[in-house]
Amino acid sequence: MKRFKNILFLSNPKVKQNAAIQRAGSLAKQNDAKLTVLSVLKESAYTLPVPIPDIELDDLQAQLMREHRVELERIADGFRQEGIDVQAKVVVGTVFIEVIREVLREQHDLVMLAPDSKHGLISRLFGSVSMHLMRKCPCPVWVVKPGSGKPYRRILAAVDTFSEPWDEAEESINPLILQLSSSMAQIDKSELHVIQVWDVANEGYLGTLLHIDEKSLRRLRDETRNDIRQRLEQLMQSIDRDGIGAVRTHLKRGDDPAETIVKLARKQKIDLLVMGTVCRTGLAGFLIGNTAEEVLGAIDCSVLTVKPAGFVSPVTLGD
């Protein structure tokens, strides 16, 4: 995965992040990339519920900054021993906003972090910081599940060739998803699984309202499936299969793409899911697709999310 040259790792000592640290270091070394280790102190950390004699807020802030700096330097020293070009930064503010500002300021091409949720439920694996970054960060965001520091055995790329030809944002994201997932599969010598979910839109109404007979509906389903299969096969030609353990495509019919993706991920025991988020191209805002939202709410593996071309983060340096 040689495209990442300026990686930002968000450190959070309150969560299990050893696997994320290991993965960030490995990726930086493989890519000969620069690595920044960032810690964000919440502004609320400097407030006191009641005044305490002989305690000044400036002293409290300085002490907290020193403690975070010590922890970051400990992590950075581990990277330096591996020959990685690394720097440590401590800033104050809202976590996801400061991360995105750092990305904009220093032109980072990847953000890596451990899940920030403290809950054990699968549906809560991704906490608020992770979700904010997946929605609003302009570069890819890789959330590394605790315990997944070992090489990934199975990687799943979720693509959508069902978009209209004029949808340049959607068209731009599929090749990127395959590029990243196949590169990662080459590094770890993993199996690469590619899923495309399809269905005939409003099929249930075609027979009841338009009185289309079953034979015609069956022909429509066959034509739709064949069209999607051809698009998927054409997309798959871009994959460099050298070094990948195996490549398997899954053309799944289903009216709920999220449910279908999650079901396959669980069945195949996927370690890393690579998928895209949907946005309004060129607008300073965000929309994460319903499919992505639902998948992230149910998945139990590491996730790498990417944005389509033209995405503009709602967070700016001037905020």
C-alpha positions, 0 to 999 in steps of 0.5 A: 500500500504505497499511496500513504506517505504522511500518516496521522495516528490519533493516540488515546491512552484510555482505550486499547490501542496496541494493535493500532499502534503496531499497524500504524508503525508497520504501514509507515515502515513499509511505505517509508512514510512520515508518521505523526502521533497526535493527542488531543486534550479536551478543553473541559479537562482544564476546568474545575467543578469548584475552586481548589486552594493553591491550584491554578488552572494554568498549572493543571493545564501544564501538568496534563500537557506534560503527562500526555507529552510523556506518553506520546514520546514513549510511543514515538520512541518505539517507532523511532527504534524501527527507523520511522520518521515520527513526531509527537504533537499535543493540542487542545480542543474538540478531538475530531475537529483538531484531527481534521485541522491537522489533516488539512494543515499538514496534508495527511493522507491517512488517519489511523486510530483505535475505536474510542467506544468503551462499550462491549457491544458490537453495535457500539464498537465505533464511538463518536470520534470514529464516526465523526472522522468517518463522516467528515475527515477528507482523507481515508480513516482506518479504525483498527479493532483491538486485538487485530495487530496480526496480519489480516487473513481475510479482507472484504471490499464493498463496491457499488457498480450500480451507480449511474454513469454520470455519478462521478463521485461514485465512479471514482470511489470503486477503483480506490476501494479495490486499490486499497483492499488489494494492496493490503491483501498483498502486504498481508498475503490475505484472501481478498473478497469483493462484494456487490449487492444488487436488486431490482428497484421497486420490484414488488410494485412492478407486478402489483401496480403495473401488472408485469407478469412473472416471466417478464420480471424474471427476465428483468432480474436476469438482465439486471444481474448480468449487467451488474456482473459485467460491470463488476468483472470489468472493475475487477480487471484493475486488481493486481493479484500478485501476492494475494492469497485468493480473490473471490467475488460475491454478487449478492441479491438483496434489498438491504445492502447493509444487512447483506454486507454484514452477513457476508463479513460474519460468515467469512470471518472478515478481519478488515472491511474497506468501504466508501462513504457517500457525500455531496460532491463539492459541498462543504458538508457531509453525508454518510450513506445509509448503507455505511451507517448501518454497516458500521453499527453492526460490524465487528472488525477493523474498517477502512473508509474512503471518500469519493472525489470532490469531498469537502470537509465541513471542518476548516482551519478558520473555524 
